[in-house]
Amino acid sequence: MRLENKIMQYMERQKIVLDYLDSHGIPYTCYNHPEGKTIEEAKRWWKNDGSVHCKNIFLRNHKGNRHYLVCYHCDAQLDIHSLEQRLKLYLQERGLPAPGKLSFASAERMERYLGLEPGSVSPFGLINDGDNHVHLFLDENLRNAGSLSFHPNDCRGTVVIKTADFMLYLEYVGNSFEFVELYDSSQIACIQSV
């Protein structure tokens, strides 16, 4: 794909997100920056805006019939085995089916269910999930943040949104979601004090 076409595709993805938020009366701020496909790259461009910057991973179960988007503090370290165990315990405690073995979803699955490509994963991809197939797990530590920030489905931008407004977005988009303790919050406190 030519560079000009790629840039237009990114701009269109961001426009879809911002138009969705605007059409639903959800306030936000957005700023653009050079490409940041990884947290390490993006940190160079993030503004000190007081928001909790989030990392997002897209997973599938072993059978490939369930897909999960997991959002958590960008400085937390999660290994997939620990995440699998926490989600299994959490769901079983609620009488729900456990996800089984988890793995990263392929780029093809990401495109199919979220309309995104690797490096641009964000809960705003749920706008493209018309069947509400993807289940969202949000880190419990995000619940009390004043504001959160995510890619607007384009790794060359950042949307900052108050947590209450993000919850409103989730109501509108309609995918199932829940807050889950994915790691000990002291992990973040230790990182931030360094």
C-alpha positions as CSV (number, residue, x, y, z in Angstrom):
1,M,0.0,0.0,0.0
2,R,1.4,3.4,-0.9
3,L,2.3,5.8,1.9
4,E,-0.4,8.3,0.8
5,N,-3.1,5.7,0.9
6,K,-1.9,4.5,4.3
7,I,-2.1,8.0,5.7
8,M,-5.6,8.5,4.3
9,Q,-6.7,5.2,5.9
10,Y,-5.3,6.3,9.3
11,M,-7.0,9.7,9.0
12,E,-10.3,8.0,8.2
13,R,-10.0,5.7,11.2
14,Q,-9.5,8.6,13.5
15,K,-12.3,10.6,11.8
16,I,-14.7,7.7,12.4
17,V,-13.9,7.7,16.2
18,L,-14.1,11.5,16.6
19,D,-17.4,11.6,14.6
20,Y,-18.8,8.8,16.7
21,L,-17.9,10.6,19.9
22,D,-19.2,14.0,18.6
23,S,-22.5,12.4,17.3
24,H,-23.1,11.0,20.8
25,G,-22.3,14.2,22.6
26,I,-19.2,12.6,24.4
27,P,-16.6,15.2,25.2
28,Y,-12.9,14.5,24.6
29,T,-9.7,16.1,23.5
30,C,-7.5,14.7,20.7
31,Y,-4.0,15.5,19.7
32,N,-1.8,14.1,16.9
33,H,1.8,13.1,17.0
34,P,4.3,10.9,15.1
35,E,3.5,7.2,14.8
36,G,3.7,5.3,18.1
37,K,2.9,1.6,17.5
38,T,4.3,0.5,20.8
39,I,4.0,2.0,24.3
40,E,7.7,2.8,24.3
41,E,7.3,4.7,21.0
42,A,4.1,6.5,22.1
43,K,5.5,7.6,25.4
44,R,7.8,10.0,23.5
45,W,4.8,11.8,22.1
46,W,2.3,11.7,24.9
47,K,1.5,15.0,26.6
48,N,1.5,15.3,30.3
49,D,-2.3,15.6,30.3
50,G,-3.1,14.0,33.6
51,S,-4.7,11.0,32.0
52,V,-3.9,7.3,32.5
53,H,-2.5,6.1,29.3
54,C,-3.7,2.7,28.5
55,K,-2.2,-0.4,26.8
56,N,-4.6,-2.6,24.8
57,I,-4.2,-6.2,23.7
58,F,-6.5,-8.2,21.6
59,L,-6.8,-11.9,22.5
60,R,-8.7,-15.0,21.4
61,N,-9.5,-18.2,23.1
62,H,-8.1,-21.6,21.9
63,K,-11.2,-22.4,19.8
64,G,-11.1,-19.0,18.2
65,N,-14.8,-18.4,18.8
66,R,-14.3,-15.8,21.5
67,H,-12.3,-12.6,21.4
68,Y,-11.3,-10.3,24.2
69,L,-9.9,-6.8,24.3
70,V,-8.0,-6.1,27.5
71,C,-7.2,-2.5,28.6
72,Y,-4.8,-1.7,31.4
73,H,-2.3,0.9,32.6
74,C,0.5,1.3,30.1
75,D,3.2,0.8,32.8
76,A,1.8,-2.5,34.1
77,Q,3.5,-5.7,33.0
78,L,1.1,-8.6,32.2
79,D,2.1,-12.0,31.1
80,I,-0.5,-14.0,29.2
81,H,-0.4,-17.0,31.5
82,S,-1.1,-14.9,34.6
83,L,-3.8,-13.0,32.7
84,E,-5.4,-16.3,31.7
85,Q,-5.5,-17.5,35.3
86,R,-7.0,-14.3,36.6
87,L,-9.7,-14.2,34.0
88,K,-10.5,-17.9,34.5
89,L,-10.9,-17.4,38.3
90,Y,-12.9,-14.2,37.8
91,L,-15.3,-15.7,35.4
92,Q,-15.7,-19.0,37.2
93,E,-16.5,-17.1,40.4
94,R,-19.4,-15.5,38.5
95,G,-20.6,-18.8,37.0
96,L,-19.5,-17.8,33.5
97,P,-17.5,-19.9,31.1
98,A,-13.7,-19.5,31.4
99,P,-11.9,-18.4,28.3
100,G,-9.5,-21.4,28.3
101,K,-6.1,-20.9,26.8
102,L,-5.6,-17.4,25.5
103,S,-3.3,-16.2,22.7
104,F,-2.8,-13.0,20.8
105,A,-5.4,-12.7,18.0
106,S,-4.0,-12.5,14.4
107,A,-3.9,-9.4,12.4
108,E,-6.7,-10.9,10.2
109,R,-9.0,-11.4,13.3
110,M,-8.1,-7.9,14.5
111,E,-9.2,-6.5,11.1
112,R,-12.3,-8.6,11.1
113,Y,-13.6,-7.8,14.5
114,L,-12.2,-4.4,15.3
115,G,-11.4,-3.0,11.8
116,L,-7.9,-2.3,13.1
117,E,-4.3,-3.4,12.5
118,P,-1.5,-4.2,15.0
119,G,-0.2,-1.0,16.7
120,S,-3.6,0.7,16.6
121,V,-5.7,-1.4,19.0
122,S,-8.0,0.6,21.1
123,P,-11.5,0.2,22.7
124,F,-12.6,2.7,20.0
125,G,-12.3,-0.3,17.6
126,L,-15.5,-1.6,19.2
127,I,-17.3,1.0,17.0
128,N,-16.5,-1.4,14.1
129,D,-17.8,-4.5,15.9
130,G,-21.4,-4.3,14.8
131,D,-22.2,-7.7,16.2
132,N,-20.8,-6.9,19.7
133,H,-18.7,-10.0,19.4
134,V,-15.7,-8.7,21.4
135,H,-15.8,-8.7,25.2
136,L,-13.9,-5.9,26.9
137,F,-11.9,-6.5,30.1
138,L,-10.9,-3.2,31.8
139,D,-8.3,-3.2,34.6
140,E,-10.0,-2.4,37.9
141,N,-7.2,0.1,38.6
142,L,-8.6,2.3,35.7
143,R,-12.1,2.6,37.3
144,N,-11.1,5.5,39.6
145,A,-8.9,7.4,37.1
146,G,-10.1,10.9,36.3
147,S,-9.4,10.4,32.6
148,L,-8.0,7.8,30.3
149,S,-6.2,8.0,27.0
150,F,-6.3,5.7,24.0
151,H,-5.4,5.7,20.3
152,P,-8.3,6.9,18.1
153,N,-7.8,3.7,16.1
154,D,-4.7,5.4,14.6
155,C,-1.3,5.2,16.4
156,R,-0.6,8.8,15.3
157,G,-3.1,10.3,17.7
158,T,-4.3,10.2,21.3
159,V,-7.8,10.7,22.6
160,V,-8.1,11.9,26.2
161,I,-11.5,11.2,27.7
162,K,-12.9,11.5,31.2
163,T,-13.5,8.0,32.7
164,A,-17.2,8.8,33.2
165,D,-17.5,9.8,29.5
166,F,-15.7,6.7,28.5
167,M,-18.2,4.6,30.4
168,L,-21.0,6.5,28.4
169,Y,-19.2,5.6,25.2
170,L,-19.2,1.9,26.2
171,E,-22.9,2.1,26.9
172,Y,-23.5,3.5,23.4
173,V,-21.2,1.0,21.6
174,G,-23.0,-1.9,23.3
175,N,-20.2,-4.5,23.8
176,S,-20.1,-6.4,27.0
177,F,-17.4,-5.3,29.4
178,E,-16.3,-5.6,33.0
179,F,-13.7,-4.4,35.3
180,V,-11.3,-7.1,36.5
181,E,-8.3,-6.9,38.8
182,L,-5.5,-7.8,36.3
183,Y,-2.6,-7.1,38.6
184,D,-1.8,-5.6,42.0
185,S,-2.1,-1.8,42.0
186,S,1.1,-1.5,43.9
187,Q,2.9,-2.6,40.7
188,I,1.9,0.8,39.2
189,A,2.7,2.7,42.4
190,C,6.2,1.2,42.3
191,I,6.7,2.1,38.6
192,Q,5.5,5.7,39.1
193,S,7.7,6.4,42.1
194,V,10.9,5.4,40.2
